[in-house]
Amino acid sequence: MRRLRRTPIQPRIELIPLIDVMTFLITYFIYATATLMRVDLVPMELQQFTSGKAATGAPAVTVAVNLEGKVFVDKEPVELTQMVERIREKVSKDKKTVVYLAIAEGQGTIDRAPLLQELWDRMRPLNMTVNLVGRPGLAAANHPTAPAGSGAPKP
């Protein structure tokens, strides 16, 4: 009996199929990029509505305290005793009025914490929502983050 000798086949990487695949991918991305069109760039005439009117923001009253502890209602200086009446008259004009309370940032000449508490106590009988105004980013520092691996969502 005769044995046949076979030479083992060495594995090799063929470049022709690799070049074909790369050419296909390049062609696909060029075609996809050429056919992309942003909708906001398409020239078109928009419908006009005669019953529409421009949106307006809700009326607002701003109560501000500066570094010296002076109180302002809409940039006008007021005494604490007059503040509630000034807010009431502005709110009586429009019930949707929003009240914002802003405290100046920095080290003042007086302690403004008791003043802030008194402002809050005086505005409480108005039965309105009072929004505190501050810089963005500082509030995020007050939210504790969950320990790693607890599975709780981050704020």
C-alpha positions in Angstrom: 0.0 0.0 0.0 1.1 3.3 -0.8 0.9 6.3 1.5 0.1 9.7 0.1 2.0 12.6 1.5 0.0 15.7 1.9 1.5 19.0 2.7 -0.3 20.8 5.5 -2.1 23.9 4.4 -0.8 27.1 6.1 -3.5 29.6 7.1 -3.2 32.9 5.5 -5.2 36.2 5.2 -6.5 37.0 1.8 -6.4 40.7 1.0 -8.9 40.7 -1.9 -12.0 40.0 0.3 -10.7 42.5 2.9 -10.4 45.1 0.2 -13.9 44.3 -1.0 -15.4 44.7 2.5 -13.6 48.0 3.1 -14.7 49.4 -0.3 -18.3 48.4 0.5 -18.2 50.2 3.9 -16.7 53.3 2.4 -19.3 53.4 -0.3 -22.1 52.9 2.3 -20.9 55.8 4.5 -20.4 58.1 1.5 -23.9 57.3 0.3 -25.4 57.7 3.8 -23.7 61.0 4.3 -24.8 62.3 0.9 -28.4 61.4 1.5 -28.8 62.8 5.0 -30.8 66.0 5.0 -31.7 68.1 8.0 -35.4 68.9 8.1 -34.7 72.5 9.3 -32.7 73.2 6.2 -35.5 72.2 3.8 -37.1 75.4 2.4 -40.8 75.3 3.0 -43.6 77.7 3.7 -45.2 77.3 7.1 -48.9 77.6 7.8 -50.0 80.9 9.3 -52.7 80.8 11.9 -54.8 83.9 12.4 -56.1 82.9 15.9 -52.7 82.4 17.4 -51.0 85.0 19.6 -47.5 85.3 21.0 -46.7 83.4 24.2 -46.2 85.6 27.3 -44.5 84.6 30.5 -46.3 84.6 33.8 -46.2 87.9 35.6 -43.6 87.9 38.4 -42.8 89.8 41.6 -39.2 89.7 42.8 -38.4 90.2 46.5 -34.6 90.8 46.8 -32.3 91.3 49.8 -29.0 93.0 49.2 -25.8 92.5 51.2 -26.7 95.3 53.6 -30.1 93.7 54.4 -32.3 96.1 52.5 -35.4 94.6 51.0 -36.5 95.4 47.4 -39.8 94.6 45.7 -39.3 94.7 41.9 -36.2 96.9 42.4 -38.0 99.4 44.6 -36.7 99.7 48.2 -39.4 98.9 50.8 -39.7 98.4 54.5 -40.6 95.0 55.9 -44.0 96.3 57.0 -44.9 97.5 53.5 -43.5 94.4 51.7 -46.6 92.2 52.0 -49.0 95.0 50.9 -46.8 95.7 47.9 -46.9 92.0 46.9 -50.6 91.8 47.5 -51.4 94.7 45.2 -49.3 93.2 42.5 -50.9 89.7 42.9 -54.4 91.2 43.0 -53.9 92.5 39.4 -53.2 88.9 38.2 -53.7 85.7 40.1 -51.1 83.9 38.1 -48.3 86.1 39.5 -45.2 84.2 40.6 -43.1 85.4 43.6 -39.3 85.0 43.5 -37.2 85.5 46.5 -33.5 86.4 45.8 -30.7 86.9 48.3 -27.5 88.7 47.2 -24.4 86.4 47.2 -21.5 87.3 49.4 -20.6 88.3 52.9 -22.8 91.1 54.1 -22.6 93.7 56.8 -25.4 92.0 58.8 -26.6 88.4 59.3 -29.4 88.0 56.8 -30.6 84.6 58.0 -33.1 86.1 60.6 -34.2 88.6 57.9 -34.8 85.7 55.5 -36.9 83.9 58.1 -38.9 87.0 58.8 -39.6 87.5 55.0 -40.7 84.0 54.7 -43.0 84.3 57.8 -44.5 87.5 56.4 -45.2 85.9 52.9 -46.6 82.7 54.3 -50.2 84.1 54.9 -50.4 85.1 51.2 -50.9 81.4 50.3 -48.7 81.6 47.3 -45.8 79.6 46.0 -42.5 81.4 46.7 -39.6 80.4 44.6 -36.1 80.8 45.9 -33.6 82.1 43.2 -30.0 81.0 43.2 -27.1 80.2 40.9 -27.4 76.9 39.0 -25.0 74.3 40.2 -25.1 75.1 43.9 -28.3 73.1 44.3 -26.7 70.0 42.7 -24.0 70.1 45.4 -26.7 69.7 48.1 -28.1 66.4 46.6 -26.2 63.5 48.1 -25.2 60.8 45.6 -25.8 57.2 46.2 -22.8 55.0 47.2 -21.4 53.0 44.3 -23.1 49.7 43.7 -26.3 50.6 45.6 -28.4 50.6 42.4 -30.0 53.9 43.3 -30.4 56.4 40.4 -28.2 59.5 40.5 -30.0 62.8 40.7 
